[in-house]
Structure formats: structure tokens, C-alpha cells
Amino acid sequence: MKISIVPILLSLSFLFASCGGNGLPTTFDVTMSDYKFIPDTITVPAGEMITLTFTNKGFVSHKFVIFKLSTSAGKSFGEEDAANIYWSFEVLPGHADKDSFTAPSEPGEYFVTCGILGHLEAGMKGKLIVVAEDLDAK
């Protein structure tokens, strides 16, 4: 029985290409529905390019909003929160879309919510956990 190593090497190269410097993934699929994110917590390596593919299975638009470290929308999201937004992306109902951003360089837990009025109050929130690069692994 002859086994070709090429498919194995291609699979491994794809695996490593979608991971950051410390082995954490840098690509994620996020499902938006009325009114939650799945998954609601994403862990990423600090300073890496992160690609998110969103699928909105809800009946209304949803906006994935990452707040700056140590900030949040409190009990409700509004225009006063604009200065605290690190990154956001909106997806229309029934659509899928993809975008990328550079993860914050400072490790910590970042508040995530839907930036559409009333959606935070309905429970649409989550976390972006940013971890420092493991220098011992290099």
C-alpha cells in the first residue's frame, strides 16, 4: 500500500496557516441569531490578524462590536459608546460575510455585544479574550 505524503503536508500547512504565533486559531466562524452569538467567547493571540466569517441566521441585522479594553456598553448600547469601540462589523439578516481585524496587542478580556439598539438588553453579548504570545514556545 502506497501512501502519498503530499495531502498530509498540505493539511498540516493549512492548519499552521490558520494559527497565530502561539498556536491559537486566527480564523473563526460566528453565527448570529436573535439574540446571541455562537460562540459567544473567542480566544485570540495578541496582535495577530483575525478573520471572522459571520452567518446571520436572525430576522434582523446584527452588528458584532468589540469594545476597547476595560470598557463596555453597560446595561444598554447607544451613541455614547462610539468612542469605546475597537472594531465592529454588521451583517444583514439571512446573509453571510467575512472580515478581518488586527487583535489588540494588550492581553485581557474585551467586551463584545451587538451594536443594534435593544440587542444587548436582549442578551446578545460575549467576550474576546486576547492572550500574549508564548515566548517560551519560540
Buried (B, 14 or more C-beta within 10 A) or exposed (E): EEEEEEEEEEEEEEEEEEBBBBEBBBBBEBBBBBBBBEEEEBBBBBBBEBBBBBBBBBEBBBBBBBBBBEBBBEEEBEEEBEEBBBBBBBBEEEEBEEBEBEBBEEBBEBBBBBBBEEBBBEEBBBBBBBBBBEEEEE
